[in-house]
Amino acid sequence: MTPLDRLIQWIRIRKALPHIPKGGRLLDVGCADGSLIRAAGGRVRDAVGIDPDAPAGSGMIRGSFPGDLRDRGPYDVIALLAVFEHVPDEERAAFVAACRDLLRAGGRVVMTVPAPLVDRIIDTLRRFRLVHGMDIEAHHGYDPAKTPGYFASAGMRLVTHERFELGLNHLFVFELPAAR
């Protein structure tokens, strides 16, 4: 990661942290090097990270979600920072269902997704070697406006939606309603 990649990552983390409940269990899907887990360390009682490129010996799971996750929760919060746009269209409903199944009642999914314009900006920044780009080719042309529909179909309600980074990123917080 370049210094600019780290800055962009840190901005996402700072946006997500207030939505991570204190004392809860965190699952960080696409945890990369565990930066969110470290930042949330004093906030959460337990954290699990999973990423195909998780560093060996880090205590994080090197693998793909949900197939390689053995800890079936429940979790109080699942973080998906710059992850959902990488999920192929035909796999998104199952991905969201897996999140729902791992949450406790009242649990949350906290996620960020970039606006479509970000792909062009990142491509230009990569040409100048200012950012690594984190696999923008795998964004699958994702439209953030579709996000609430996937989670509503899985029985979750939208709690928060904000744009940040000059409107180039979206923060979404979804909640699984408490059992009735």
Backbone as CSV, one residue per row, in Angstrom:
resi,resn,N_x,N_y,N_z,CA_x,CA_y,CA_z,C_x,C_y,C_z
1,MET,0.839,-1.193,0.000,0.000,0.000,0.000,0.880,1.251,0.000
2,THR,0.429,2.232,-0.736,1.144,3.508,-0.757,0.644,4.366,0.408
3,PRO,1.326,5.459,0.705,0.824,6.367,1.749,-0.591,6.887,1.448
4,LEU,-0.899,7.128,0.180,-2.249,7.590,-0.161,-3.278,6.485,0.059
5,ASP,-2.933,5.236,-0.294,-3.820,4.099,0.001,-4.112,4.044,1.502
6,ARG,-3.064,4.183,2.325,-3.224,4.149,3.792,-4.134,5.267,4.274
7,LEU,-3.976,6.463,3.706,-4.827,7.593,4.097,-6.284,7.308,3.763
8,ILE,-6.532,6.807,2.577,-7.908,6.482,2.172,-8.479,5.393,3.081
9,GLN,-7.676,4.393,3.396,-8.104,3.330,4.312,-8.440,3.922,5.691
10,TRP,-7.583,4.812,6.190,-7.800,5.396,7.513,-9.064,6.255,7.542
11,ILE,-9.364,6.957,6.462,-10.592,7.755,6.404,-11.811,6.840,6.502
12,ARG,-11.784,5.713,5.799,-12.891,4.740,5.893,-13.039,4.209,7.314
13,ILE,-11.917,3.867,7.920,-11.943,3.334,9.290,-12.526,4.366,10.241
14,ARG,-12.090,5.601,10.146,-12.596,6.670,11.020,-14.098,6.876,10.843
15,LYS,-14.587,6.687,9.635,-16.021,6.834,9.364,-16.801,5.666,9.980
16,ALA,-16.212,4.482,9.965,-16.903,3.283,10.461,-16.862,3.143,11.980
17,LEU,-15.787,3.541,12.617,-15.599,3.299,14.057,-16.763,3.733,14.948
18,PRO,-17.360,4.907,14.755,-18.466,5.284,15.634,-19.671,4.347,15.574
19,HIS,-19.743,3.532,14.537,-20.878,2.616,14.364,-20.578,1.204,14.863
20,ILE,-19.397,1.011,15.419,-19.016,-0.285,15.986,-19.298,-0.237,17.476
21,PRO,-20.243,-1.050,17.948,-20.643,-0.976,19.356,-19.534,-1.392,20.317
22,LYS,-19.446,-0.694,21.401,-18.455,-1.015,22.438,-18.804,-2.351,23.086
23,GLY,-17.772,-3.130,23.345,-17.955,-4.399,24.039,-18.478,-5.529,23.181
24,GLY,-18.623,-5.318,21.888,-19.192,-6.339,21.025,-18.152,-7.196,20.335
25,ARG,-18.647,-8.119,19.529,-17.801,-8.972,18.688,-17.816,-8.417,17.275
26,LEU,-16.637,-8.267,16.705,-16.474,-7.698,15.375,-15.966,-8.758,14.414
27,LEU,-16.583,-8.814,13.247,-16.064,-9.598,12.131,-15.695,-8.602,11.049
28,ASP,-14.427,-8.550,10.685,-13.953,-7.650,9.639,-13.686,-8.473,8.385
29,VAL,-14.613,-8.378,7.446,-14.491,-9.096,6.177,-13.681,-8.217,5.234
30,GLY,-12.613,-8.780,4.666,-11.711,-7.991,3.827,-10.797,-7.151,4.693
31,CYS,-10.309,-7.751,5.762,-9.559,-7.042,6.806,-8.194,-6.543,6.372
32,ALA,-7.718,-6.970,5.202,-6.382,-6.582,4.708,-5.339,-6.900,5.775
33,ASP,-4.671,-5.883,6.314,-3.619,-6.103,7.317,-4.130,-5.971,8.751
34,GLY,-5.447,-5.836,8.930,-6.023,-5.752,10.268,-6.088,-4.351,10.850
35,SER,-5.982,-3.325,10.013,-5.988,-1.944,10.507,-7.259,-1.596,11.271
36,LEU,-8.421,-2.015,10.775,-9.671,-1.727,11.495,-9.691,-2.452,12.828
37,ILE,-9.261,-3.683,12.855,-9.249,-4.462,14.104,-8.352,-3.779,15.128
38,ARG,-7.198,-3.318,14.710,-6.310,-2.599,15.639,-6.952,-1.299,16.118
39,ALA,-7.584,-0.569,15.203,-8.210,0.708,15.570,-9.386,0.497,16.522
40,ALA,-10.097,-0.624,16.386,-11.264,-0.907,17.223,-10.893,-1.694,18.473
41,GLY,-9.631,-2.025,18.647,-9.168,-2.898,19.723,-9.691,-2.585,21.103
42,GLY,-9.673,-1.340,21.520,-10.166,-0.977,22.841,-11.672,-0.899,22.923
43,ARG,-12.321,-0.939,21.770,-13.782,-0.813,21.693,-14.500,-2.155,21.771
44,VAL,-13.883,-3.187,21.196,-14.563,-4.480,21.067,-13.941,-5.503,22.011
45,ARG,-14.723,-6.506,22.370,-14.190,-7.536,23.268,-13.517,-8.660,22.494
46,ASP,-13.852,-8.762,21.205,-13.326,-9.838,20.383,-13.434,-9.410,18.926
47,ALA,-12.447,-9.784,18.118,-12.488,-9.448,16.697,-11.896,-10.580,15.885
48,VAL,-12.526,-10.837,14.748,-12.070,-11.839,13.797,-11.924,-11.126,12.461
49,GLY,-10.805,-11.354,11.781,-10.589,-10.781,10.464,-10.395,-11.879,9.450
50,ILE,-10.940,-11.661,8.256,-10.771,-12.622,7.168,-10.475,-11.860,5.886
51,ASP,-9.459,-12.343,5.144,-9.064,-11.696,3.897,-8.222,-12.700,3.103
52,PRO,-8.406,-12.753,1.789,-7.577,-13.666,0.996,-6.084,-13.364,1.109
53,ASP,-5.756,-12.108,1.428,-4.346,-11.720,1.530,-3.926,-11.397,2.960
54,ALA,-4.642,-11.921,3.947,-4.271,-11.668,5.349,-2.833,-12.131,5.574
55,PRO,-2.048,-11.339,6.292,-0.651,-11.719,6.522,-0.533,-13.037,7.288
56,ALA,0.367,-13.889,6.844,0.614,-15.158,7.529,1.057,-14.885,8.959
57,GLY,0.564,-15.685,9.892,0.955,-15.564,11.283,0.336,-14.383,12.015
58,SER,-0.635,-13.719,11.386,-1.238,-12.526,11.985,-2.387,-12.851,12.938
59,GLY,-2.842,-14.093,12.926,-4.004,-14.453,13.724,-5.302,-14.226,12.967
60,MET,-5.217,-13.619,11.792,-6.390,-13.422,10.943,-6.511,-14.606,9.990
61,ILE,-7.698,-14.800,9.484,-7.960,-15.934,8.601,-7.594,-15.550,7.171
62,ARG,-6.729,-16.347,6.588,-6.360,-16.135,5.183,-7.332,-16.969,4.363
63,GLY,-8.328,-16.306,3.809,-9.341,-17.020,3.050,-10.446,-16.093,2.606
64,SER,-11.480,-16.691,2.017,-12.603,-15.944,1.465,-13.842,-16.086,2.345
65,PHE,-14.624,-15.035,2.368,-15.888,-15.011,3.093,-16.990,-15.406,2.131
66,PRO,-17.929,-16.227,2.571,-18.087,-16.837,3.882,-17.493,-18.235,3.993
67,GLY,-17.067,-18.799,2.870,-16.658,-20.202,2.831,-15.551,-20.608,3.777
68,ASP,-14.577,-19.755,3.996,-13.436,-20.117,4.832,-13.574,-19.692,6.292
69,LEU,-14.690,-19.071,6.632,-14.918,-18.632,8.018,-15.481,-19.794,8.827
70,ARG,-14.768,-20.187,9.861,-15.220,-21.305,10.712,-15.996,-20.811,11.934
71,ASP,-15.696,-19.630,12.430,-16.391,-19.055,13.588,-17.747,-18.540,13.116
72,ARG,-18.799,-19.231,13.501,-20.138,-18.924,12.998,-20.867,-17.872,13.829
73,GLY,-20.122,-17.127,14.655,-20.740,-16.018,15.391,-21.478,-16.499,16.610
74,PRO,-22.438,-15.726,17.051,-22.934,-14.514,16.402,-22.009,-13.331,16.658
75,TYR,-22.089,-12.375,15.732,-21.319,-11.144,15.824,-22.258,-9.978,16.086
76,ASP,-21.731,-8.967,16.771,-22.492,-7.738,17.004,-22.376,-6.798,15.817
77,VAL,-21.262,-6.902,15.104,-21.050,-6.048,13.938,-20.165,-6.760,12.935
78,ILE,-20.525,-6.604,11.656,-19.716,-7.096,10.555,-19.302,-5.875,9.748
79,ALA,-18.014,-5.699,9.570,-17.484,-4.581,8.795,-17.132,-5.051,7.390
80,LEU,-17.552,-4.270,6.417,-17.262,-4.521,5.005,-16.753,-3.205,4.420
81,LEU,-15.515,-2.861,4.708,-14.968,-1.600,4.232,-14.315,-1.801,2.870
82,ALA,-14.927,-1.201,1.846,-14.447,-1.322,0.465,-14.370,-2.787,0.037
83,VAL,-15.426,-3.534,0.330,-15.477,-4.968,0.031,-16.632,-5.312,-0.901
84,PHE,-17.827,-4.820,-0.617,-19.041,-5.279,-1.286,-19.001,-5.073,-2.798
85,GLU,-18.336,-4.022,-3.254,-18.249,-3.760,-4.695,-17.408,-4.813,-5.406
86,HIS,-16.635,-5.598,-4.662,-15.812,-6.663,-5.246,-16.574,-7.984,-5.392
87,VAL,-17.736,-8.079,-4.779,-18.537,-9.307,-4.837,-19.266,-9.332,-6.186
88,PRO,-19.091,-10.393,-6.968,-19.798,-10.480,-8.256,-21.318,-10.406,-8.070
89,ASP,-21.989,-9.817,-9.038,-23.444,-9.607,-8.970,-24.200,-10.861,-8.546
90,GLU,-23.862,-11.978,-9.162,-24.616,-13.210,-8.917,-24.355,-13.798,-7.525
91,GLU,-23.367,-13.284,-6.803,-23.051,-13.785,-5.466,-23.504,-12.848,-4.344
92,ARG,-23.990,-11.656,-4.681,-24.290,-10.655,-3.652,-25.410,-11.081,-2.705
93,ALA,-26.481,-11.645,-3.211,-27.583,-12.048,-2.334,-27.116,-13.095,-1.323
94,ALA,-26.333,-14.070,-1.754,-25.823,-15.101,-0.836,-24.833,-14.497,0.153
95,PHE,-24.034,-13.540,-0.283,-23.074,-12.864,0.584,-23.817,-12.132,1.706
96,VAL,-24.879,-11.401,1.339,-25.675,-10.672,2.335,-26.378,-11.654,3.271
97,ALA,-26.889,-12.757,2.735,-27.542,-13.768,3.581,-26.548,-14.340,4.590
98,ALA,-25.303,-14.553,4.171,-24.276,-15.048,5.100,-24.029,-14.029,6.210
99,CYS,-23.990,-12.766,5.862,-23.838,-11.715,6.898,-24.991,-11.782,7.886
100,ARG,-26.209,-11.832,7.369,-27.400,-11.893,8.230,-27.333,-13.097,9.169
101,ASP,-26.934,-14.233,8.651,-26.901,-15.455,9.455,-25.847,-15.411,10.558
102,LEU,-24.833,-14.568,10.407,-23.764,-14.467,11.402,-24.014,-13.388,12.454
103,LEU,-25.028,-12.550,12.228,-25.323,-11.462,13.163,-26.253,-11.914,14.266
104,ARG,-26.059,-11.351,15.443,-27.048,-11.541,16.507,-28.206,-10.598,16.207
105,ALA,-29.364,-10.840,16.798,-30.495,-9.921,16.649,-30.069,-8.550,17.162
106,GLY,-30.344,-7.520,16.402,-29.908,-6.174,16.747,-28.510,-5.852,16.260
107,GLY,-27.820,-6.826,15.635,-26.468,-6.618,15.131,-26.461,-5.768,13.869
108,ARG,-25.276,-5.284,13.533,-25.151,-4.345,12.423,-24.119,-4.774,11.389
109,VAL,-24.360,-4.351,10.169,-23.367,-4.406,9.109,-22.971,-2.956,8.855
110,VAL,-21.676,-2.679,8.976,-21.129,-1.342,8.725,-20.256,-1.461,7.491
111,MET,-20.586,-0.699,6.452,-19.870,-0.880,5.195,-19.623,0.430,4.475
112,THR,-18.575,0.429,3.667,-18.323,1.533,2.757,-18.233,0.972,1.349
113,VAL,-18.733,1.751,0.398,-18.591,1.426,-1.030,-18.280,2.722,-1.768
114,PRO,-17.417,2.643,-2.777,-17.072,3.850,-3.522,-18.132,4.201,-4.560
115,ALA,-18.193,5.485,-4.895,-19.013,5.937,-6.011,-18.364,5.439,-7.308
116,PRO,-19.147,5.255,-8.385,-18.572,4.743,-9.639,-17.427,5.599,-10.201
117,LEU,-17.448,6.897,-9.981,-16.403,7.782,-10.473,-15.027,7.433,-9.892
118,VAL,-15.005,6.796,-8.730,-13.744,6.460,-8.061,-12.859,5.577,-8.942
119,ASP,-13.455,4.684,-9.702,-12.650,3.801,-10.553,-11.776,4.610,-11.510
120,ARG,-12.335,5.636,-12.116,-11.559,6.466,-13.053,-10.483,7.266,-12.323
121,ILE,-10.831,7.777,-11.145,-9.853,8.547,-10.363,-8.702,7.645,-9.936
122,ILE,-9.025,6.467,-9.421,-7.997,5.523,-8.967,-7.118,5.091,-10.138
123,ASP,-7.740,4.855,-11.286,-6.962,4.454,-12.458,-5.934,5.528,-12.809
124,THR,-6.328,6.786,-12.755,-5.396,7.884,-13.026,-4.310,7.954,-11.961
125,LEU,-4.679,7.835,-10.693,-3.689,7.876,-9.608,-2.713,6.706,-9.695
126,ARG,-3.199,5.551,-10.160,-2.304,4.395,-10.325,-1.264,4.643,-11.405
127,ARG,-1.660,5.323,-12.465,-0.704,5.625,-13.541,0.475,6.443,-13.019
128,PHE,0.194,7.284,-12.031,1.245,8.103,-11.425,1.873,7.417,-10.209
129,ARG,1.459,6.171,-9.949,1.979,5.357,-8.845,1.739,5.990,-7.473
130,LEU,0.627,6.739,-7.383,0.267,7.363,-6.102,-0.562,6.425,-5.230
131,VAL,-1.249,5.475,-5.850,-2.023,4.473,-5.120,-1.793,3.124,-5.775
132,HIS,-2.029,2.090,-4.976,-1.956,0.719,-5.487,-3.246,0.399,-6.225
133,GLY,-4.373,0.836,-5.660,-5.648,0.654,-6.340,-6.504,-0.478,-5.843
134,MET,-5.923,-1.404,-5.101,-6.683,-2.470,-4.454,-7.711,-3.139,-5.377
135,ASP,-7.280,-3.604,-6.527,-8.108,-4.414,-7.427,-9.374,-3.724,-7.908
136,ILE,-9.267,-2.497,-8.418,-10.472,-1.825,-8.907,-11.105,-2.555,-10.079
137,GLU,-10.321,-3.383,-10.766,-10.887,-4.152,-11.881,-12.009,-5.067,-11.389
138,ALA,-11.984,-5.402,-10.124,-12.975,-6.322,-9.563,-14.169,-5.596,-8.953
139,HIS,-14.352,-4.327,-9.257,-15.511,-3.592,-8.715,-16.809,-3.979,-9.418
140,HIS,-16.732,-4.627,-10.530,-17.904,-5.123,-11.245,-18.882,-4.014,-11.604
141,GLY,-18.417,-2.764,-11.765,-19.301,-1.656,-12.133,-20.379,-1.391,-11.110
142,TYR,-20.066,-1.604,-9.847,-21.080,-1.541,-8.793,-21.677,-0.150,-8.610
143,ASP,-22.991,-0.110,-8.478,-23.747,1.120,-8.227,-24.181,1.131,-6.759
144,PRO,-23.650,2.047,-5.934,-23.994,2.086,-4.508,-25.488,2.225,-4.227
145,ALA,-26.245,2.792,-5.161,-27.684,2.961,-4.960,-28.406,1.614,-4.814
146,LYS,-27.799,0.539,-5.281,-28.408,-0.789,-5.175,-28.226,-1.415,-3.790
147,THR,-27.322,-0.859,-2.994,-26.958,-1.462,-1.707,-28.150,-1.682,-0.780
148,PRO,-28.990,-0.676,-0.520,-30.103,-0.902,0.416,-31.024,-2.048,0.012
149,GLY,-31.216,-2.240,-1.286,-32.097,-3.313,-1.748,-31.603,-4.699,-1.372
150,TYR,-30.310,-4.923,-1.478,-29.755,-6.231,-1.109,-30.006,-6.534,0.367
151,PHE,-29.800,-5.553,1.212,-29.940,-5.781,2.648,-31.404,-5.814,3.083
152,ALA,-32.252,-5.019,2.441,-33.690,-5.073,2.735,-34.250,-6.445,2.368
153,SER,-33.795,-6.999,1.245,-34.244,-8.337,0.827,-33.857,-9.405,1.834
154,ALA,-32.799,-9.142,2.612,-32.342,-10.089,3.630,-32.947,-9.776,4.997
155,GLY,-33.898,-8.847,5.045,-34.591,-8.549,6.300,-33.887,-7.546,7.190
156,MET,-32.941,-6.798,6.651,-32.238,-5.792,7.447,-32.766,-4.410,7.107
157,ARG,-32.645,-3.512,8.080,-33.114,-2.149,7.842,-31.931,-1.189,7.786
158,LEU,-32.077,-0.190,6.925,-31.048,0.835,6.788,-31.127,1.777,7.988
159,VAL,-30.008,1.943,8.696,-29.930,2.835,9.856,-29.280,4.156,9.447
160,THR,-28.237,4.070,8.646,-27.476,5.256,8.246,-26.980,5.108,6.815
161,HIS,-27.059,6.196,6.081,-26.393,6.302,4.782,-25.829,7.706,4.682
162,GLU,-24.518,7.799,4.501,-23.834,9.087,4.354,-22.837,8.987,3.220
163,ARG,-22.671,10.097,2.534,-21.581,10.196,1.565,-20.440,10.927,2.254
164,PHE,-19.200,10.540,1.912,-18.033,11.204,2.491,-16.918,11.223,1.453
165,GLU,-15.796,11.798,1.799,-14.686,11.997,0.859,-15.182,12.728,-0.393
166,LEU,-15.793,13.885,-0.156,-16.311,14.721,-1.243,-17.351,13.981,-2.085
167,GLY,-18.090,13.077,-1.448,-19.118,12.322,-2.143,-18.614,11.119,-2.903
168,LEU,-17.327,10.821,-2.799,-16.754,9.711,-3.553,-16.907,8.364,-2.857
169,ASN,-17.329,8.361,-1.609,-17.551,7.123,-0.870,-18.882,7.191,-0.150
170,HIS,-19.438,6.014,0.100,-20.711,5.892,0.811,-20.495,5.041,2.058
171,LEU,-21.061,5.487,3.162,-21.129,4.687,4.381,-22.572,4.219,4.518
172,PHE,-22.745,2.921,4.717,-24.062,2.342,4.990,-23.978,1.575,6.294
173,VAL,-25.009,1.699,7.117,-25.131,0.892,8.331,-26.509,0.246,8.277
174,PHE,-26.517,-1.091,8.322,-27.758,-1.870,8.311,-27.871,-2.605,9.637
175,GLU,-29.102,-2.820,10.078,-29.326,-3.516,11.350,-30.280,-4.676,11.146
176,LEU,-29.960,-5.792,11.776,-30.856,-6.938,11.799,-31.809,-6.714,12.955
177,PRO,-33.096,-6.587,12.694,-34.037,-6.296,13.785,-33.959,-7.336,14.906
178,ALA,-34.213,-6.853,16.116,-34.245,-7.748,17.283,-35.395,-8.732,17.103
179,ALA,-35.199,-9.936,17.625,-36.230,-10.970,17.531,-37.498,-10.495,18.219
180,ARG,-38.619,-10.861,17.653,-39.913,-10.441,18.232,-40.520,-11.552,19.024
